[in-house]
């Protein structure tokens, strides 16, 4: 199964840099996941592969790079710790608090928490209402930009101390 996936991956992305680029934005990540599902690697199969490779606490990105390029997978928690300074360097206090909440959800639940469709649920979970979220973080467009624009930093190969 893993060998078959290894053979199918080059059809979806050329190299690790392209995978990182595709994975770091919710819309292209969703397209990549759809492409994987069309090839027979849906959520259930990807979770089985993570279990087989002992990477259940890792992001699917790390599972894919482990299979395709033999890179050492990070757990979601290690990924957050490694990139937290870079992420927080781009945002202010209340924005950092929101992103800290989102990152904790990501650590606990997985990459699905970074899907654009999860944003309203995350806001209501953190702030109890959309109006409270808007009062604290700014208008919907600003909130959307924060949520989308921090994600490339989570998958960046650059670090800030």
Backbone as CSV, one residue per row, in Angstrom:
resi,resn,N_x,N_y,N_z,CA_x,CA_y,CA_z,C_x,C_y,C_z
1,UNK,0.827,-1.199,0.000,0.000,0.000,0.000,0.865,1.253,0.000
2,UNK,1.866,1.262,0.872,2.778,2.412,0.947,3.608,2.517,-0.323
3,UNK,4.038,1.378,-0.866,4.796,1.394,-2.129,3.938,1.951,-3.259
4,UNK,2.665,1.592,-3.273,1.757,2.109,-4.298,1.604,3.623,-4.149
5,UNK,1.444,4.087,-2.914,1.353,5.528,-2.675,2.639,6.211,-3.131
6,UNK,3.779,5.635,-2.791,5.069,6.186,-3.197,5.115,6.367,-4.711
7,UNK,4.579,5.401,-5.447,4.556,5.484,-6.901,3.580,6.519,-7.426
8,UNK,2.491,6.758,-6.701,1.472,7.719,-7.140,1.815,9.173,-6.805
9,UNK,2.648,9.387,-5.799,2.928,10.753,-5.350,3.532,11.661,-6.418
10,UNK,4.450,11.184,-7.263,5.021,12.090,-8.266,3.985,12.683,-9.237
11,UNK,2.842,12.047,-9.369,1.793,12.597,-10.232,1.107,13.796,-9.584
12,UNK,1.230,13.933,-8.269,0.540,14.990,-7.543,1.431,16.195,-7.246
13,UNK,2.739,15.976,-7.117,3.692,17.068,-6.905,5.076,16.602,-7.318
14,UNK,5.920,17.558,-7.779,7.241,17.239,-8.322,8.292,16.976,-7.262
15,UNK,8.259,17.781,-6.187,9.315,17.682,-5.179,8.798,18.196,-3.841
16,UNK,9.648,18.159,-2.847,9.236,18.575,-1.504,8.841,20.048,-1.458
17,UNK,9.528,20.885,-2.205,9.198,22.314,-2.229,7.790,22.533,-2.778
18,UNK,7.430,21.809,-3.845,6.090,21.959,-4.389,5.051,21.418,-3.406
19,UNK,5.341,20.294,-2.769,4.422,19.760,-1.762,4.236,20.775,-0.637
20,UNK,5.328,21.349,-0.155,5.257,22.345,0.925,4.400,23.533,0.487
21,UNK,4.592,23.981,-0.731,3.823,25.106,-1.260,2.333,24.762,-1.362
22,UNK,2.032,23.594,-1.888,0.634,23.170,-2.003,-0.005,22.984,-0.628
23,UNK,0.728,22.413,0.283,0.178,22.065,1.596,-0.018,23.288,2.487
24,UNK,0.738,24.329,2.273,0.723,25.464,3.192,-0.442,26.428,2.982
25,UNK,-1.266,26.198,1.972,-2.447,27.036,1.743,-3.691,26.137,1.768
26,UNK,-4.710,26.531,2.524,-5.892,25.665,2.670,-6.543,25.244,1.355
27,UNK,-6.623,26.143,0.386,-7.303,25.798,-0.873,-6.513,24.773,-1.690
28,UNK,-5.198,24.958,-1.795,-4.405,23.999,-2.568,-4.207,22.698,-1.796
29,UNK,-4.177,22.787,-0.449,-4.104,21.572,0.364,-5.358,20.725,0.137
30,UNK,-6.496,21.388,0.099,-7.760,20.676,-0.127,-7.752,20.008,-1.504
31,UNK,-7.245,20.689,-2.511,-7.144,20.107,-3.861,-6.210,18.902,-3.862
32,UNK,-5.097,19.009,-3.159,-4.158,17.891,-3.079,-4.811,16.702,-2.376
33,UNK,-5.515,16.956,-1.280,-6.209,15.882,-0.569,-7.289,15.251,-1.444
34,UNK,-7.961,16.061,-2.241,-8.963,15.540,-3.177,-8.284,14.646,-4.213
35,UNK,-7.136,15.086,-4.730,-6.368,14.278,-5.681,-5.922,12.956,-5.082
36,UNK,-5.493,12.996,-3.826,-5.111,11.763,-3.140,-6.326,10.841,-2.987
37,UNK,-7.459,11.408,-2.603,-8.680,10.612,-2.422,-9.107,9.970,-3.740
38,UNK,-8.977,10.712,-4.838,-9.339,10.172,-6.155,-8.444,8.997,-6.548
39,UNK,-7.235,8.980,-6.011,-6.313,7.867,-6.293,-6.468,6.731,-5.276
40,UNK,-7.435,6.891,-4.357,-7.690,5.838,-3.377,-7.055,6.066,-2.018
41,UNK,-6.596,7.294,-1.753,-5.965,7.622,-0.478,-6.777,8.693,0.236
42,UNK,-7.976,8.324,0.643,-8.834,9.230,1.400,-8.394,9.293,2.851
43,UNK,-9.191,9.959,3.657,-8.854,10.133,5.074,-8.573,8.803,5.768
44,UNK,-9.426,7.827,5.529,-9.276,6.531,6.196,-7.950,5.865,5.819
45,UNK,-7.605,5.902,4.539,-6.368,5.288,4.069,-5.138,6.057,4.580
46,UNK,-5.231,7.389,4.586,-4.106,8.190,5.083,-3.886,7.952,6.576
47,UNK,-4.973,7.795,7.323,-4.837,7.484,8.750,-4.225,6.094,8.945
48,UNK,-4.590,5.138,8.098,-4.002,3.794,8.167,-2.507,3.852,7.864
49,UNK,-2.130,4.651,6.874,-0.706,4.803,6.537,0.042,5.450,7.703
50,UNK,-0.577,6.457,8.323,0.053,7.099,9.483,0.258,6.086,10.607
51,UNK,-0.714,5.227,10.792,-0.598,4.211,11.848,0.524,3.221,11.517
52,UNK,0.553,2.764,10.261,1.576,1.808,9.824,2.979,2.403,9.983
53,UNK,3.120,3.684,9.679,4.427,4.343,9.734,4.707,4.969,11.109
54,UNK,3.805,4.737,12.069,3.950,5.256,13.431,4.052,6.782,13.452
55,UNK,3.221,7.426,12.625,3.217,8.887,12.531,1.811,9.454,12.796
56,UNK,1.038,8.779,13.656,-0.344,9.203,13.916,-0.444,10.619,14.481
57,UNK,0.585,11.063,15.188,0.556,12.397,15.793,1.205,13.442,14.888
58,UNK,1.539,13.032,13.684,2.148,13.943,12.713,1.085,14.491,11.774
59,UNK,1.421,15.584,11.146,0.608,16.158,10.089,0.704,15.231,8.876
60,UNK,-0.323,15.164,8.068,-0.283,14.355,6.847,0.867,14.825,5.946
61,UNK,1.195,16.115,5.982,2.341,16.637,5.239,3.601,15.858,5.608
62,UNK,3.812,15.652,6.909,5.000,14.935,7.369,4.956,13.465,6.979
63,UNK,3.763,12.886,6.979,3.610,11.504,6.538,4.007,11.395,5.061
64,UNK,3.523,12.328,4.248,3.833,12.307,2.809,5.321,12.537,2.541
65,UNK,5.931,13.495,3.247,7.363,13.734,3.017,8.198,12.569,3.533
66,UNK,7.729,11.906,4.571,8.421,10.727,5.088,8.413,9.607,4.043
67,UNK,7.256,9.392,3.443,7.131,8.331,2.439,7.877,8.706,1.158
68,UNK,7.692,9.931,0.692,8.262,10.330,-0.594,9.759,10.638,-0.527
69,UNK,10.231,11.216,0.599,11.609,11.716,0.636,12.400,11.226,1.837
70,UNK,11.825,10.320,2.622,12.489,9.751,3.803,12.942,10.820,4.791
71,UNK,12.195,11.920,4.883,12.521,12.945,5.866,11.933,12.545,7.213
72,UNK,12.603,12.936,8.269,12.139,12.604,9.619,10.830,13.357,9.881
73,UNK,9.755,12.638,10.190,8.491,13.327,10.440,8.478,14.023,11.796
74,UNK,7.843,15.182,11.844,7.615,15.894,13.095,6.215,15.552,13.581
75,UNK,6.019,15.544,14.889,4.648,15.481,15.386,4.044,16.868,15.158
76,UNK,2.724,16.960,15.246,2.092,18.274,15.095,2.591,19.221,16.183
77,UNK,2.783,18.710,17.388,3.274,19.548,18.480,4.695,20.038,18.191
78,UNK,5.557,19.165,17.704,6.919,19.582,17.352,6.897,20.628,16.244
79,UNK,6.010,20.461,15.266,5.888,21.427,14.169,5.490,22.790,14.723
80,UNK,4.523,22.828,15.625,4.088,24.098,16.209,5.218,24.730,17.004
81,UNK,5.867,23.961,17.849,6.960,24.500,18.666,8.068,25.050,17.766
82,UNK,8.396,24.318,16.731,9.474,24.709,15.817,9.162,26.018,15.087
83,UNK,7.880,26.264,14.770,7.511,27.420,13.947,6.763,28.519,14.698
84,UNK,6.531,28.325,15.978,5.726,29.278,16.741,6.321,30.683,16.743
85,UNK,7.629,30.806,16.934,8.245,32.137,16.941,8.082,32.832,15.595
86,UNK,8.258,32.096,14.512,8.075,32.669,13.176,6.630,33.130,12.998
87,UNK,5.683,32.289,13.366,4.268,32.639,13.229,3.947,33.866,14.064
88,UNK,4.305,33.838,15.336,3.937,34.930,16.232,4.662,36.229,15.909
89,UNK,5.802,36.141,15.225,6.521,37.363,14.854,5.740,38.198,13.851
90,UNK,4.765,37.601,13.208,3.999,38.285,12.166,2.686,38.892,12.688
91,UNK,2.333,38.625,13.958,1.016,39.003,14.472,1.121,39.679,15.829
92,UNK,0.042,40.401,16.191,-0.009,41.130,17.459,-0.727,40.313,18.531
93,UNK,-0.798,40.845,19.737,-1.316,40.166,20.924,-2.594,39.366,20.767
94,UNK,-3.697,40.012,20.414,-4.989,39.316,20.286,-4.952,38.320,19.131
95,UNK,-4.251,38.672,18.065,-4.103,37.754,16.929,-3.288,36.539,17.355
96,UNK,-2.227,36.769,18.132,-1.409,35.667,18.631,-2.222,34.738,19.531
97,UNK,-3.082,35.317,20.376,-3.936,34.501,21.243,-4.852,33.607,20.414
98,UNK,-5.436,34.176,19.366,-6.304,33.388,18.490,-5.503,32.291,17.796
99,UNK,-4.342,32.631,17.255,-3.531,31.635,16.558,-3.018,30.566,17.517
100,UNK,-2.725,30.940,18.746,-2.327,29.948,19.743,-3.470,28.947,19.956
101,UNK,-4.683,29.453,20.022,-5.855,28.581,20.152,-5.975,27.652,18.937
102,UNK,-5.859,28.218,17.744,-5.955,27.426,16.506,-4.862,26.356,16.484
103,UNK,-3.656,26.733,16.844,-2.544,25.778,16.839,-2.763,24.654,17.849
104,UNK,-3.336,24.971,18.989,-3.647,23.917,19.957,-4.708,22.968,19.419
105,UNK,-5.693,23.499,18.718,-6.711,22.651,18.087,-6.053,21.754,17.037
106,UNK,-5.143,22.324,16.275,-4.397,21.578,15.254,-3.608,20.432,15.890
107,UNK,-2.925,20.715,16.999,-2.149,19.688,17.685,-3.065,18.545,18.128
108,UNK,-4.204,18.896,18.692,-5.119,17.886,19.228,-5.861,17.122,18.142
109,UNK,-6.337,17.822,17.118,-7.269,17.230,16.155,-6.669,16.919,14.787
110,UNK,-5.632,17.647,14.387,-5.024,17.404,13.087,-5.224,18.535,12.100
111,UNK,-4.758,18.301,10.892,-4.714,19.326,9.856,-6.105,19.787,9.418
112,UNK,-7.118,18.994,9.651,-8.488,19.401,9.314,-8.897,20.690,10.002
113,UNK,-8.284,20.994,11.132,-8.591,22.224,11.862,-8.116,23.464,11.107
114,UNK,-7.253,23.281,10.123,-6.731,24.407,9.351,-7.506,24.642,8.062
115,UNK,-8.562,23.872,7.867,-9.408,24.041,6.697,-10.224,25.321,6.856
116,UNK,-10.379,26.046,5.774,-11.120,27.307,5.792,-12.545,27.125,6.334
117,UNK,-13.154,25.986,6.067,-14.525,25.740,6.527,-14.609,25.574,8.039
118,UNK,-13.491,25.304,8.706,-13.468,25.173,10.160,-13.414,26.516,10.877
119,UNK,-13.070,27.572,10.154,-12.866,28.875,10.783,-14.071,29.346,11.599
120,UNK,-15.292,29.317,11.080,-16.423,29.773,11.907,-16.568,28.980,13.209
121,UNK,-16.366,27.685,13.141,-16.466,26.859,14.355,-15.365,27.213,15.348
122,UNK,-14.165,27.427,14.851,-13.053,27.795,15.731,-13.314,29.138,16.408
123,UNK,-13.841,30.087,15.644,-14.142,31.405,16.208,-15.203,31.308,17.295
124,UNK,-16.241,30.538,17.041,-17.300,30.395,18.044,-16.808,29.624,19.260
125,UNK,-15.958,28.653,19.063,-15.395,27.902,20.174,-14.523,28.804,21.054
126,UNK,-13.744,29.661,20.421,-12.833,30.548,21.160,-13.562,31.762,21.748
127,UNK,-14.472,32.364,20.977,-15.059,33.645,21.375,-16.559,33.581,21.688
128,UNK,-17.161,32.430,21.573,-18.573,32.193,21.829,-19.518,32.750,20.769
129,UNK,-19.134,33.805,20.066,-19.978,34.318,18.986,-19.116,35.000,17.935
130,UNK,-19.650,35.074,16.741,-18.942,35.729,15.647,-18.779,37.225,15.949
131,UNK,-19.781,37.844,16.548,-19.695,39.272,16.880,-18.561,39.547,17.860
132,UNK,-18.387,38.664,18.861,-17.288,38.841,19.806,-15.940,38.678,19.105
133,UNK,-15.851,37.715,18.199,-14.612,37.506,17.438,-14.277,38.739,16.609
134,UNK,-15.283,39.306,15.964,-15.077,40.505,15.138,-14.646,41.685,16.011
135,UNK,-15.262,41.824,17.180,-14.907,42.921,18.083,-13.448,42.813,18.535
136,UNK,-12.946,41.598,18.685,-11.584,41.390,19.184,-10.548,41.381,18.061
137,UNK,-10.866,40.715,16.947,-9.867,40.498,15.891,-10.002,41.419,14.680
138,UNK,-11.153,42.011,14.485,-11.371,42.842,13.306,-12.428,42.220,12.411
139,UNK,-12.616,42.800,11.260,-13.682,42.334,10.361,-13.391,40.934,9.810
140,UNK,-14.394,40.379,9.165,-14.303,39.011,8.640,-13.109,38.852,7.702
141,UNK,-12.887,39.831,6.845,-11.764,39.745,5.902,-10.431,39.681,6.652
142,UNK,-10.275,40.493,7.689,-9.048,40.482,8.486,-8.849,39.137,9.165
143,UNK,-9.926,38.607,9.748,-9.855,37.308,10.419,-9.471,36.223,9.417
144,UNK,-10.102,36.258,8.258,-9.800,35.294,7.197,-8.321,35.366,6.798
145,UNK,-7.814,36.571,6.636,-6.414,36.760,6.247,-5.467,36.221,7.317
146,UNK,-5.772,36.475,8.583,-4.942,35.944,9.668,-4.902,34.423,9.579
147,UNK,-6.081,33.825,9.432,-6.210,32.370,9.419,-5.488,31.746,8.226
148,UNK,-5.604,32.355,7.071,-4.977,31.821,5.853,-3.476,32.109,5.838
149,UNK,-3.105,33.333,6.190,-1.725,33.772,6.010,-0.733,33.227,7.029
150,UNK,-1.198,32.722,8.178,-0.236,32.146,9.121,0.204,30.747,8.690
151,UNK,-0.609,30.082,7.889,-0.360,28.674,7.585,0.940,28.417,6.816
152,UNK,1.316,29.225,5.845,2.618,28.980,5.201,3.788,29.009,6.198
153,UNK,3.668,29.807,7.261,4.728,29.862,8.269,4.813,28.552,9.055
154,UNK,3.679,27.879,9.232,3.656,26.604,9.945,4.428,25.532,9.179
155,UNK,4.449,25.663,7.855,5.130,24.666,7.015,6.432,25.172,6.422
156,UNK,6.841,26.344,6.840,8.067,26.965,6.321,9.295,26.131,6.699
157,UNK,10.322,26.224,5.869,11.582,25.596,6.254,12.539,26.642,6.836
158,UNK,12.032,27.878,7.050,12.801,28.939,7.713,12.413,28.967,9.184
159,UNK,13.322,29.393,10.028,13.041,29.516,11.450,13.430,30.887,11.957
160,UNK,12.706,31.380,12.972,13.042,32.622,13.656,13.269,32.256,15.112
161,UNK,14.350,32.761,15.691,14.625,32.455,17.107,13.882,33.386,18.020
